[in-house]
């Protein structure tokens, strides 16, 4: 895998302007669970228990809280289906797709970091 070199000079010069949007992004996406939830939903709509199983290791209480935060930030859509008993489904919104490049970049960096730290 070829390592991408980023020109830092222009970024450093405008760091004051970059700080607020970076803080905003981290506020929305920070924490142990939000990105794994988004990755799980990237393959299509899921019910609560399906999400819990796919994410793994998350409590129902934490999953519920994180889904509410993601919904509030317009990254997850919660739909109650007209079934008996009612079924609740979670899916990406149109706004979620703007995270595609961010998620791919985080994955690539995570792989590089893991290789650097652990080796192999």
C-alpha positions in Angstrom: 0.0 0.0 0.0 1.4 3.3 -1.1 1.6 5.9 1.7 0.0 9.2 0.8 2.0 12.3 1.7 0.0 15.4 2.8 1.3 18.9 2.4 1.2 20.3 5.9 2.4 23.8 5.2 -1.0 25.2 3.9 -2.8 23.4 6.7 -0.5 24.8 9.4 -0.9 28.3 8.1 -4.7 28.1 8.4 -4.9 26.1 11.6 -7.0 28.6 13.4 -9.7 28.4 10.7 -9.4 24.5 10.7 -9.7 24.1 14.5 -13.5 24.8 14.8 -14.6 22.4 12.0 -12.2 19.7 13.3 -13.6 20.1 16.8 -17.2 19.9 15.4 -16.4 16.7 13.5 -14.8 15.1 16.5 -17.7 16.1 18.7 -20.1 14.3 16.4 -17.9 11.2 15.7 -15.9 10.8 18.9 -16.2 7.9 21.2 -15.6 4.2 21.0 -18.9 3.3 19.3 -20.1 5.8 16.8 -17.8 4.8 13.9 -18.3 1.1 14.4 -22.1 1.7 14.4 -21.8 3.7 11.1 -19.6 0.9 9.6 -22.2 -1.7 10.6 -25.0 0.4 9.0 -23.0 1.0 5.8 -24.1 -2.4 4.5 -27.8 -1.5 4.9 -30.6 -1.1 7.4 -30.4 -3.0 10.6 -32.6 -3.6 13.6 -31.4 -2.9 17.1 -30.3 -6.4 18.0 -28.6 -6.9 14.6 -26.6 -3.7 15.2 -25.7 -4.8 18.7 -24.5 -8.2 17.5 -22.5 -6.7 14.6 -20.9 -4.0 16.6 -20.1 -6.4 19.4 -19.3 -5.6 23.1 -21.7 -2.6 23.3 -24.5 -2.6 25.9 -28.1 -1.9 24.9 -28.1 1.3 26.9 -24.9 2.6 25.2 -26.2 1.6 21.7 -29.4 3.4 22.3 -27.6 6.5 23.5 -25.2 6.5 20.5 -28.0 5.9 18.0 -29.9 8.9 19.5 -26.8 11.1 19.1 -26.2 9.9 15.5 -29.9 10.5 14.8 -29.7 14.0 16.3 -26.8 14.8 14.0 -28.7 13.5 11.0 -26.3 10.5 10.4 -28.9 7.8 11.3 -32.5 7.5 10.4 -34.8 5.6 12.8 -37.9 4.1 11.2 -40.7 2.3 13.0 -42.2 -0.3 10.6 -45.9 -1.0 10.6 -45.6 -4.6 11.9 -46.9 -6.4 14.9 -45.0 -6.2 17.1 -43.6 -2.9 15.8 -40.2 -3.2 14.3 -37.6 -0.4 14.5 -34.9 -0.2 11.8 -31.9 2.1 11.6 -30.2 3.2 8.4 -27.8 5.7 6.9 -29.2 9.1 5.9 -28.2 11.0 2.7 -25.9 13.0 5.0 -24.1 9.8 6.2 -22.7 9.3 2.7 -20.6 12.5 3.2 -18.5 10.4 5.7 -17.5 7.9 3.0 -14.0 9.4 2.4 -13.5 10.0 6.1 -14.2 6.4 6.9 -11.9 5.1 4.2 -9.1 7.4 5.3 -9.6 6.3 9.0 -9.5 2.7 7.9 -6.3 3.2 5.9 -4.7 5.1 8.7 -5.8 2.5 11.3 -4.2 -0.3 9.2 -1.0 1.7 8.8 -0.9 2.6 12.5 -1.5 -1.0 13.6 1.2 -2.2 11.2 3.6 0.5 12.6 2.9 -0.2 16.2 2.4 -4.0 16.2 4.4 -4.8 13.0 3.6 -7.3 10.3 
